[in-house]
Amino acid sequence: MASYVWSVTEADALTTIHEAIIQALREQPKSYLPIKDLIYQMNRHAKKLRFHRQNKHNLAIKYLNDKFGSFEDFLDDYGFYAILERNKKTFVYFLEHNYSEDLCRPRITKNKEWILVETDDY
């Protein structure tokens, strides 16, 4: 996996990407889109932010693939997106009831793994 030098902070990038994804999904009557359509919409909405100085790398999807490995891995980090496969197509759903703005940070645990944190407070 290539690692690029991005011209944007991670906080700005993630804020813009979440806004773009949520806007694209909320515009749909049932709050879901095929993943390919969502990627297109996300890139279109997030165009206002310059991710990279070279135009060929200035896409939100390239940023996510570089930082998270894949778009699906990024979406899995958040409890308000659901990825479902139907009829050999992958769809992304926005779970409005699970959403609040303060949740736009990645989850600490993933795939039901526990992280033990040692503290001196007993």
N, C-alpha and C positions, 0 to 999 in steps of 0.2 A: 504494500500500500504506500503510495507516494504521500509525502507530507509537504504541503505547500506553506508558504509564508502568507498568511492572510492579513488583509489591511483593515480588519474589523475586530473589535473585542468579542469575546465569547458571549458576554451578556447581551450586547447589541444584536449579535447574529441570532441568538436563540429567541430573543424577544420578537424580532422581525419575522423569523421563521414560524413561530407559534401563531402570531397574528395572521400571517398569510394562510396557514393551514386551517385555522379556525374560521377565518372569513370564507375561505373556499368551501368548507364543509357546511357552514351555516347557510350559505346561499342555496343549498340543495334542499328540496322539500323534506327529505327524510334524513338529512345530515350524514350522508355517506357518498363516496365516490370510488370508482375503480382506482387503484393505486397509481396507474399511469396518468390518468386525468388529474389526480391530486398533485402529482409531481409537476405536471405542466402548470397548473393553477398556482402552486406554491412559488415556482420560479417566476411566473408572471407578476404576482403580487409583491414578491420580495425584490424585484428589480431595482427599487429605489435605493437599496443599500449596496454599496460597492464592497463585495466580499474579497475581491482580488484585483490587482492593478491590470492584469491581462484579461481581456474580454473572454478568452476561451475558458478561463477558470472562474469567471464571475457569475456563478450560478449557486443557488442555495443547495441544490442536490449535490454538487461537487463538494461543498463545504461539509455537509452532513456525512457523505461517504468517507471523506478524509478524517473527520473527527470521531465518527461513531461506527464506521465500518459499512453500514448500509442504512437506507431509509427505514427499513423495518426495525433494525436495532434501535434507532433513535425513537421511533414511535412506541416500542415496547417499554421504554424507560418512563413512560407517562401513563397514568391510570385512566385518563380521559380519552384515549384513542384505543380503538379495538380493530384488530386486523382479522378478517374472516375470508375464507376461500369458499366460493360457490361457483359451480359450473366451470371449473378450471380458470376462474378469474379471481384476483385478489382485490378485496374491497377494504377501505378504511372508513370506520364509523367514528363520529364524534359523540361521546357520551356526556351530554350536557349536565346531567345530574351528578357526575363525578368531577366536574370542572370548577375550579376557582383560580383566580389569577396567581395566587401564591403557590399553586401546584406546578407552575411552569419551570420548576427545577427538577432535574432527574431524581428518580427514586434511589435511595441508598441500597435497598435490597432488590434483587431481581430473581425471577424464577423461584420464589419461595425460599431463597437462601437467607440465613440469618448472619448478621455481622455482630460479633461480640465486641463491646467497647469496655475496656477496663478503666475504672475510675477510682479515685482515692476516697470517695464519699461512701462510707458504710454506716 
